[in-house]
Amino acid sequence: MSSRKLTKWMIFYGLEPFGAEAPYIGHAITASTIANVNRKKGTKAIKPEEMMPKFEKPKTQSTDEMIGVARMLTAAMGGKDLTE
């Protein structure tokens, strides 16, 4: 992927998020609205971000792990490992 294409995708993601969290945004807005209309007077309003599920951050791979994955994918697609 070219740098230009990656930049365009990053801009698009900023405007229209996609991925694992995207389907939950609407549900978080609905849940916070319901919670807020039913909250006691004088209590703090709940923000939609507070209703979003928390996902674990992906584990950072070491260089050796990345090379191992690349070798597995190469072998799975019938390619040759030219690094040896």
C-alpha positions in Angstrom: 0.0 0.0 0.0 1.4 3.4 -0.9 1.9 6.1 1.6 -0.7 8.2 -0.1 -3.3 5.5 0.1 -2.5 4.8 3.8 -2.9 8.5 4.5 -6.3 8.6 2.8 -7.5 5.6 4.8 -6.3 7.2 8.0 -8.3 10.4 7.2 -11.3 8.3 6.3 -11.0 6.4 9.6 -11.0 9.7 11.4 -14.3 10.7 9.8 -16.0 7.3 9.7 -14.4 4.9 12.2 -14.4 1.2 11.3 -13.1 -1.9 13.0 -13.9 -3.7 16.3 -15.3 -0.6 18.1 -17.4 0.9 15.3 -20.5 -1.2 15.9 -20.6 -0.3 19.6 -20.8 3.5 19.1 -24.5 3.6 18.4 -25.3 1.2 21.3 -23.2 3.4 23.7 -25.1 6.5 22.6 -28.4 4.7 23.2 -27.4 3.3 26.6 -26.1 6.6 27.8 -29.3 8.4 26.8 -31.4 5.8 28.6 -29.2 6.1 31.7 -29.3 9.9 31.6 -33.1 10.2 31.3 -33.4 7.9 34.3 -30.7 9.4 36.5 -31.4 11.2 39.7 -31.5 15.0 39.7 -28.2 16.5 40.4 -26.1 13.5 39.4 -23.5 13.7 36.7 -24.5 12.8 33.2 -23.0 9.7 31.6 -21.0 10.1 28.4 -21.3 7.6 25.6 -17.6 6.9 25.9 -18.2 5.6 29.4 -20.6 2.9 28.0 -18.1 1.6 25.3 -16.7 -1.8 26.0 -12.9 -1.8 26.7 -10.9 -4.0 24.4 -7.4 -5.3 25.2 -4.6 -3.6 23.3 -2.9 -6.0 20.9 0.4 -7.5 22.2 3.5 -5.9 20.6 5.3 -8.5 18.6 9.1 -8.9 18.6 11.0 -8.9 15.3 11.5 -12.7 15.6 7.7 -13.2 16.1 7.0 -11.1 13.0 9.5 -13.0 10.9 8.0 -16.3 12.1 4.5 -15.2 11.0 5.9 -14.0 7.6 7.6 -17.4 7.2 4.3 -19.3 8.1 2.3 -17.2 5.6 4.9 -17.7 2.9 4.9 -21.5 3.4 1.1 -21.6 3.5 0.9 -19.8 0.2 3.5 -22.2 -1.4 6.3 -19.6 -1.4 10.0 -20.1 -0.8 11.9 -18.7 2.2 14.8 -16.8 0.6 16.2 -15.6 3.9 18.1 -18.8 4.6 
